[in-house]
Amino acid sequence: MATRVKHVLMVVHDHAGLGDHGGEAVVLRRRMAENLGGLVDVELALAEDHADVTARVTHFLERTRGQVAVIAGGGSGTLRSAIDAVLAQERKPSRVALSALRMGSGNVLARRYAVPRDGVQAVDELCVSLREGRRAAAKVVRVETFTAEGAMRVFHAAGLVGLGQLGRVPGDLRLFRSGLKPLHTAAAASLGLERVNHLEYALAFAWRAARVAAFRRAERVRITGPHSLTTMDMVAGVVMTGPIPELPIPTAISTDEPGLSVHLLPVLERGSLARHLLAPERLAEGAWHLRLAPRESVELELMDRPRGALFVDEDMHAWHRRLRICLAAVVPFVPGVRYRGTLMEETHHDTPRLAVGH
């Protein structure tokens, strides 16, 4: 085997997506163990929520030595919860190779790195990549914000961070899905969970953006970048680690480029908003764009209200007064066999934890 991995944890969020993944997880763990030929210890942990995912990955890392892999079964929030544990426990994130099974609704990184939707096919391909030592470099965003009492809170995101009205969409969808669960389940069964998730996000954001245009309730923010200072009535913002096909942002940073891309959308007039929503690729035309190099950061400060909303890989949080965004680290990600991007062996990337000063 080309890989030195001797221990694998398959941690599955049992309630991700449409839920009840326990039986499937047992089958997938057994198949992974068989594919790896008994040379690798493959464990299975079923988690109840994202906090439980972090706890189970933390316990796994505390009692293992050498190179290990963590396969997160769920959505983007499940994978991010596993990354939280890795960054908290490991001085060198390169000890842990991460990957994902597409059991959730978003699955941004799994799709980006060509992990198949079907669980059995995904396990087969990840085993090939593990045996061959194939790793891609996945960037992780660090978001520093504060509570109402002034205590710092730190969040991480591997796919994207949403701000403004986009930051409130997960809360809207949580209410919608709980109130109309049969409709959501039927649509997911018919069209596919990921496709339905994208449609729900688009509709919820369009509704919120239209309300802002009608009532002029955008968040007024002061934006301090590495070489710029500006003020904006912000409708929405997004921080990306790479392109996301569902977001029509042509200036998004590529997966292989170092750093992050930040895109903030100002208030649009009612007529202009309607035209942009009918042609979403035009939304980026009036946006404020910034590329953050490693060790650079951008800070947002609310000027007209005490708090705003953000989401980090599917989870919604409140932020008070100001927040700061930078690249936290680069972690190894085990891709599917159809991934054609640059691999870490080709770049000799040592996956540093980045210490960005204030």
C-alpha positions in Angstrom: 0.0 0.0 0.0 1.3 3.5 -0.9 -0.5 5.0 2.1 0.7 4.8 5.7 -2.8 5.1 7.1 -3.4 2.3 9.7 -6.6 3.6 11.3 -9.8 4.9 9.7 -12.8 6.4 11.5 -16.1 6.5 9.5 -18.2 8.9 11.5 -21.8 9.2 10.3 -24.3 11.8 11.3 -27.4 9.6 11.7 -29.8 12.5 11.2 -28.1 14.2 8.2 -30.1 14.7 5.1 -33.2 12.5 5.3 -31.8 10.7 8.3 -31.6 7.0 9.5 -28.2 6.1 8.0 -27.3 3.4 10.6 -27.9 0.3 8.4 -26.2 1.8 5.4 -23.2 2.9 7.6 -22.7 -0.7 8.8 -22.6 -2.0 5.2 -20.2 0.7 4.1 -17.8 0.2 7.0 -17.7 -3.5 6.3 -17.0 -2.9 2.6 -14.2 -0.4 3.4 -12.6 -2.9 5.7 -12.8 -5.6 3.0 -11.4 -3.3 0.3 -8.4 -2.3 2.4 -7.6 -6.0 2.9 -7.6 -6.1 6.7 -4.4 -4.0 6.8 -6.3 -1.0 8.1 -8.5 -0.9 11.2 -11.8 0.7 10.2 -14.1 1.9 13.0 -17.7 3.2 12.7 -19.2 5.8 15.0 -22.9 7.0 14.7 -23.3 10.6 15.8 -26.5 12.3 16.9 -25.5 15.8 15.9 -22.6 18.0 14.9 -21.3 18.4 18.4 -21.3 14.6 18.7 -19.3 14.3 15.5 -16.6 16.6 16.9 -16.5 14.6 20.2 -16.2 11.3 18.4 -13.4 12.5 16.1 -11.6 14.0 19.0 -11.7 10.7 21.0 -10.4 8.9 17.9 -7.5 11.3 17.4 -6.6 11.1 21.1 -6.1 7.4 21.1 -4.5 6.8 17.8 -0.9 7.4 16.6 0.6 7.9 13.2 -1.3 8.6 9.9 -5.1 8.2 10.1 -8.1 9.0 8.0 -11.5 10.3 9.0 -14.5 9.8 6.6 -17.4 12.0 7.5 -20.8 10.7 6.5 -23.3 13.5 6.3 -23.4 17.0 4.7 -21.1 20.0 4.8 -21.8 20.6 8.5 -20.8 17.1 9.4 -17.5 17.4 7.6 -16.9 20.8 9.2 -17.5 19.3 12.6 -14.8 16.7 11.9 -12.4 19.4 10.8 -13.1 21.3 14.0 -11.8 18.3 16.0 -8.7 18.0 13.7 -7.8 21.7 14.1 -8.3 21.6 17.8 -6.3 18.4 18.4 -3.5 18.4 15.9 -0.6 20.8 15.7 0.0 19.4 12.2 -3.2 18.7 10.4 -1.3 16.6 7.8 -1.5 13.6 10.1 -5.2 13.3 9.3 -6.6 12.6 5.8 -10.2 13.7 5.6 -13.0 12.7 3.2 -16.8 12.6 3.1 -19.7 10.4 2.1 -22.6 12.4 0.5 -25.4 11.6 3.0 -26.4 15.3 3.6 -28.0 18.0 1.6 -25.0 20.3 0.7 -21.9 18.2 0.3 -19.8 21.0 -1.2 -16.4 19.5 -0.7 -17.4 15.9 -1.6 -18.8 17.2 -4.9 -15.8 19.4 -5.5 -13.4 16.5 -5.0 -15.4 14.1 -7.2 -16.7 11.7 -4.4 -19.6 9.8 -6.0 -23.1 10.3 -4.7 -23.7 6.5 -4.3 -22.3 5.3 -1.0 -20.9 2.0 -2.2 -19.2 3.5 -5.2 -17.8 6.3 -3.0 -16.3 3.8 -0.5 -14.7 1.8 -3.4 -13.1 4.9 -4.9 -11.9 6.3 -1.5 -10.2 3.0 -0.8 -8.4 3.2 -4.1 -7.2 6.8 -3.3 -6.2 5.7 0.2 -4.1 2.8 -1.1 -2.5 5.0 -3.7 -1.9 7.8 -1.2 -3.9 10.4 -3.3 -4.6 13.6 -1.4 -5.9 17.0 -2.5 -5.4 20.2 -0.5 -8.6 21.5 1.1 -8.7 25.0 2.4 -10.4 25.9 5.7 -11.8 29.3 6.5 -11.5 30.8 10.0 -14.2 33.2 11.2 -13.6 35.2 14.4 -16.6 36.9 15.9 -17.9 37.9 19.3 -20.8 37.3 21.7 -22.9 40.1 23.1 -20.7 40.0 26.2 -17.5 40.5 24.1 -16.1 37.0 24.3 -14.5 35.7 21.1 -16.0 32.8 19.2 -14.2 31.0 16.4 -15.9 29.0 13.6 -14.5 27.1 10.7 -15.8 26.4 7.2 -14.5 24.2 4.4 -17.0 25.0 1.7 -18.4 28.5 2.2 -19.4 31.2 4.7 -22.7 33.1 4.1 -23.3 36.7 5.4 -26.2 39.1 5.4 -29.5 37.7 4.1 -27.7 34.6 2.9 -26.6 34.0 6.5 -30.3 33.8 7.5 -31.4 31.3 4.9 -30.5 28.1 6.9 -32.9 29.3 9.6 -35.7 29.9 7.0 -35.1 26.4 5.6 -35.1 24.8 9.0 -38.6 26.2 9.7 -39.8 25.3 6.2 -38.5 21.7 6.4 -40.0 21.1 9.9 -43.4 22.6 8.9 -43.6 20.8 5.5 -41.5 17.7 6.1 -43.6 15.4 3.9 -43.3 17.8 1.0 -39.5 18.2 1.4 -39.1 14.4 1.7 -41.2 13.7 -1.4 -39.3 16.3 -3.4 -35.9 14.9 -2.3 -37.0 11.4 -3.2 -38.1 12.5 -6.6 -35.4 15.1 -7.6 -32.5 14.2 -5.3 -31.7 15.8 -2.0 -28.8 17.9 -3.3 -30.9 19.4 -6.1 -33.8 20.2 -3.8 -31.4 21.8 -1.3 -30.0 24.1 -4.1 -33.5 25.0 -5.2 -34.6 25.8 -1.6 -31.6 28.0 -1.0 -32.2 29.9 -4.2 -35.8 30.5 -3.5 -35.2 31.5 0.1 -32.5 33.9 -0.8 -34.5 35.5 -3.6 -37.4 36.1 -1.1 -35.1 37.7 1.4 -33.3 39.8 -1.2 -36.6 41.1 -2.5 -37.7 42.1 1.0 -34.5 44.1 1.5 -35.0 45.8 -1.8 -38.6 46.7 -0.9 -38.0 47.9 2.7 -34.3 49.0 2.4 -33.2 47.0 5.5 -29.7 46.0 4.4 -26.9 45.8 6.9 -24.6 48.8 6.8 -21.0 47.5 7.2 -17.5 48.9 7.2 -15.1 46.5 5.3 -11.4 46.6 6.1 -9.3 44.5 3.7 -5.5 44.2 3.4 -5.3 47.2 1.1 -8.7 48.8 1.2 -11.4 50.3 3.3 -15.0 50.8 2.2 -18.6 51.1 3.5 -21.6 49.3 2.0 -25.3 48.6 2.5 -24.8 44.9 2.2 -27.6 42.5 1.1 -25.5 39.4 1.3 -21.9 38.1 1.3 -20.1 34.9 0.6 -16.6 33.6 1.4 -15.5 30.7 -0.8 -12.6 28.3 -0.7 -13.2 27.4 -4.4 -15.9 27.5 -7.1 -19.4 26.4 -6.3 -21.4 25.7 -9.5 -24.7 26.8 -7.9 -23.3 30.3 -7.1 -22.9 32.4 -10.3 -19.6 34.1 -9.3 -17.1 34.1 -12.2 -14.4 35.7 -10.1 -14.4 32.9 -7.5 -11.0 31.6 -6.6 -10.0 28.2 -8.0 -9.6 25.1 -5.8 -5.9 24.9 -6.5 -5.1 28.6 -5.8 -3.9 29.6 -2.4 -6.2 31.8 -0.3 -9.9 32.7 -0.3 -12.3 34.8 -2.3 -14.8 37.2 -0.6 -17.9 38.6 -2.5 -20.3 41.2 -0.9 -23.5 42.2 -2.7 -24.8 45.8 -2.1 -28.5 46.8 -2.2 -30.0 46.8 -5.7 -32.9 48.8 -6.9 -36.2 46.9 -7.2 -36.1 46.7 -11.0 -32.4 45.9 -11.1 -33.0 43.2 -8.4 -35.7 41.5 -10.5 -33.5 41.5 -13.6 -30.6 40.0 -11.6 -32.7 37.3 -10.0 -34.0 36.3 -13.4 -30.4 36.1 -14.6 -28.4 35.1 -11.5 -25.0 35.2 -13.3 -25.4 39.0 -13.3 -25.5 39.2 -9.5 -21.7 39.3 -9.3 -21.5 42.3 -11.6 -22.2 44.9 -8.9 -20.6 43.0 -6.0 -17.4 43.9 -4.1 -14.8 41.3 -4.7 -11.6 40.5 -2.7 -9.0 37.8 -2.9 -7.4 37.0 0.4 -3.9 35.6 0.2 -2.6 33.2 3.0 -2.0 35.3 6.1 -4.2 38.1 5.0 -7.6 38.9 6.6 -10.7 41.0 6.1 -12.8 42.5 8.8 -16.5 43.5 8.8 -18.0 45.9 11.3 -21.8 46.5 11.7 -22.6 50.2 11.8 -26.4 50.2 12.1 -27.3 47.3 14.3 -25.8 45.2 17.2 -25.7 41.9 15.4 -25.9 40.0 12.1 -26.3 36.5 10.9 -23.9 34.1 9.2 -23.8 30.5 8.3 -20.7 28.3 8.1 -21.2 25.1 6.1 -24.9 24.8 6.7 -25.0 26.0 10.4 -26.4 29.5 11.3 -24.8 31.7 14.0 -25.2 35.3 15.2 -22.2 37.7 15.2 -22.0 40.9 17.2 -20.5 44.1 16.0 -17.6 42.8 14.0 -16.1 39.6 12.5 -12.8 38.7 10.9 -12.1 36.2 8.2 -8.9 34.5 7.1 -7.5 31.2 6.0 -7.1 28.9 9.0 -5.3 25.9 7.5 -5.0 23.5 4.6 -6.0 19.9 5.3 -5.5 16.7 3.2 -8.7 15.5 1.5 -9.0 12.0 0.0 -10.7 12.5 -3.4 -12.7 10.2 -5.7 -10.8 8.6 -8.6 -12.3 11.0 -11.1 -10.9 14.1 -9.5 -8.6 15.8 -12.0 -7.3 18.7 -9.9 -3.8 19.1 -8.5 -2.8 16.5 -5.8 -0.6 17.3 -2.8 2.1 14.9 -4.0 2.4 17.2 -7.0 2.7 20.4 -5.0 4.6 19.1 -2.0 2.2 20.8 0.3 2.9 20.4 4.0 -0.6 21.5 5.1 0.5 24.2 7.6 -1.7 25.7 10.2 -1.7 29.4 9.4 -1.2 31.9 12.2 -2.6 35.1 11.0 -1.9 38.1 13.2 -4.5 40.8 14.1 
